[in-house]
Each structure stands twice: as C-alpha cells, then as structure tokens.
C-alpha cells in the first residue's frame, strides 16, 4: 500500500496504453522529437546547423537525464528551460541550437496536440471494438420480441436486437464526431511569443517564405499536414473544449447503455457478465448487482462535468494568452481521456458478455400483449359485423378492469377471458389467443437490424483498427 494519493485511474480503471500516452516520459520525449524537427527544418532552410548536431540530438532523444532536469527546474522555476539545459548537457555540440527561435509553447502546445491526437485514435479503436460486439449481439437477437418502453411504461414491442441498434447508433455518432476532429487536428507550429513569428523572421533575415515553410516542414516531420494559420502564444483553447465535448458525447452514449442494462438486469431479462466467484453484495449473497454498468454511469458523470473545464478556460483566455489555463488543463484533459478509456474498457467487456433470458422476456411480453392486441381484436370484431365505436368502449372498460386485477389484486391479466365472455365480440378464447403471437407485433425490427448493420456498421468495422481486450482490475 502507498502512503500518498494515487489516482484511481492509474490503480483501478484506465489501460496501461492510455496511461503511457499521458505520462511525463511521453511528454518529454515528444519535446525532444519537436526540438529535433525544429533543428532539421531550420537546417534545411539554410541556418548554420550541422548534420553532426542533428545526429547528436537524435542519439539522446529517448535517454532523458531527468535528475539534471529536475535539479535545474528547482533553480530556474521553468520546466522547458530546465529540459533545454539537460538536453544540452548530453549534446554539447548541439547545445547552442536547441529550441532556436522557439517559445515554451512550441514544445508544450504542440506536444499536447500530438498526445491528444494519439489518445483520440486509441479511443476510436475502442469505440469501434464496442460497436462490433454490440453488432454481433444485435444480429443474434434481431428477432427476439421484447417489450418496448416509453416513459418506462410498456409500449409496443421491439426486439432485443433492435434496441441494441439504438446503443450502436449513438456510438456511430461519436465515431463520426471523432473522425471530424481527427481530420481537423492541427499543430500550433512555430508561432513565437505572441503568434507573430517575429523571432523566426529575424532568424531568416526577413524571408517570409522560409518562415512559412518552417512550419509546414515541422508539421510533416511530426506526422501532421496542417498547422493553425493564426494563433496567440498558444493554440486556441477551443480545441481542448471541442475534444472534451466529443469525450463527453461518448460518456453520454455509454451512460445511456449502462442505464438500460441496469434496468434490464433489475427485470431479470438481460444481465452483464458475472464471474463464477464474483460477489454481488457483502450482505446479500444472492444478489447479482450490475456493478460494471454502475461504474460506467459513475465515470460518465465525471466526464460530462469535466467537459466544462476547457469550455470555461477557452472563454476566459485574455488576448494572446494567460496562464490560468495551465494547472486546469494538465488535470482536466488527461483525466477525461483516462476516464473515457476506463468507460470503454468496461463497455467492451459488458457488450461482449451480455446474458439474455428469453423465457423471462417472453413472460413479460405475454403479460402485456393482451393490451397491445386490442387494436387487432377490435378490427377483427368489426369485420364480423360489430360496431366500431361500441366495441372500442367495451374494450376500454374491459382493459381498465383487467388492469385493476393486475395492479390491485396481483392477479394475472384476464383481458382475453373478459373479451371472450362478451357476446358483442363473438370471438372464442382460442381465436383471441391466436392473435397473441409476439412476432406479429414487432414491425420491421428484424429487418431494421439487418439493414442497419449491413449499411452503416459493417463499413466502419471493415475500415477500422480494433482495440485489444483489457482485463478489468475490479
């Protein structure tokens, strides 16, 4: 046990891969990659930088002398300059050209964008993997009738697979949003202290074309094809807000799914995975609590609220920059990604192991189906010569009486028996029961599942990388 606080995202929830993306090591190694890209681009555009200096920088790009950097930061109170100093100690020949013409945001902001981009790609993989698991589930149960609910009151029948398509569609909207953001990710580039590129214009003796070319070369070397055309000292903090809004959207989708599963598990129709030796309750040994779905709900709330942080930060930045973004940003953005990563780890696990109880579902359907079949019964009785308005009133009265039997006396739904005994309808109980075939009341549910999976889901699955399974810690 540790005697200092450790984030639950590290110890319990988030994957190793996501944790590594937001690690200090990833950040500082990316700084060094950016310094190498800057030096290479400056050399290619004619500055007095040698191949030997570049090679020296590359030699130590992953061998960070943290002790030197930490000692220097205590002295100068500036993390970037401390790491420039530490890098320079390892690379004496290149010491004078490290960070040439740049400001701290050259490494800080560009690194943040690079890491967020990689994290979004990981999130997308997990989203697609989840969609794939739900698609398999939807196809398997595309024709299994189940009660639909509006206002959490029994409504017309749907199918288990059709309902799963609602969950999938939300995730596809999230994937579309991620794809838009990823296709528009831009580096800050090399903009200087207030975004004017004045220091680089001086370096290149007033040559505007070389200053512009410098940015495009750096972006290309770092795997990007665009930079922000204008900026202050930092990239617009609206980017952070845009990214966390997308993560909030994923949390919303997962939250909706988890709530549905929690309700279904309470009804004993569908359950999340439950291991052989798992304990549902410390006091009530019989219980199978939907703990994983509850955890999705819990973490989703955190992400939805966390998305307010960059929204407020973006709206309160003054002119070319203020530093009141920094402390908030270094907490709110990584933790939003770690939380969404955790949510999707659980979502993948639950979606891949849902347990369905068709007999329970059928029991609930048949308890309510007589009410839903009244329109068909009415039409059949009219065909046999009955008066539509008079029959409608009789069905209304019988329905109210049957509902009382169910709700007040706790007895079975006897609506069909009541109608069979009513000579006005002229239909036997056998004839009435023949109307109660659940598959006659699901509309195009099964066909909708097939069409949706074929037209919308398969193209995403076929063109996307999938995520590896992550073992849940708790």
Secondary structure, DSSP 8 states (H G I E B T S, - for coil): --SS---HIIIIIS-HHHHHHTSHHHHHHHHHHHHHHHHHHHHHTT-S--HHHHHHHHHTTT---HHHHHHHHHHH--HHHHHHHHHHHH-TTTGGGTTTT--HHHHHHHHHHHHHHHHHHHHHHHHHHHHHHHHHHHHHTTT-EEEEEETTEEEEEEEHHHHHHHHHHHHHHHHHHHHHHHHT--B--S--SSSS-HHHHHHTTT-HHHHHHHHHHHHHHTT-S-B-SS-SSS--THHHHHHHHHHHHHHHHHHHHHHHHHHHHHTTSEE----TT--S-SS-TT----HHHHHHHHHHHHHHHHHHHHHHHHHH--TT--STTHHHHHHHHHHHHHHHHHHHHHHHHHHTS-EE-HHHHHHHHHHHHHHHTHHHHHHHHHHTT--HHHHHHHHHHHHHHHHHHHHTS-----HHHHHHH-TTT---HHHHHHT--GGGGSTTHHHHHHHHIIIIIHHHHHTS----------
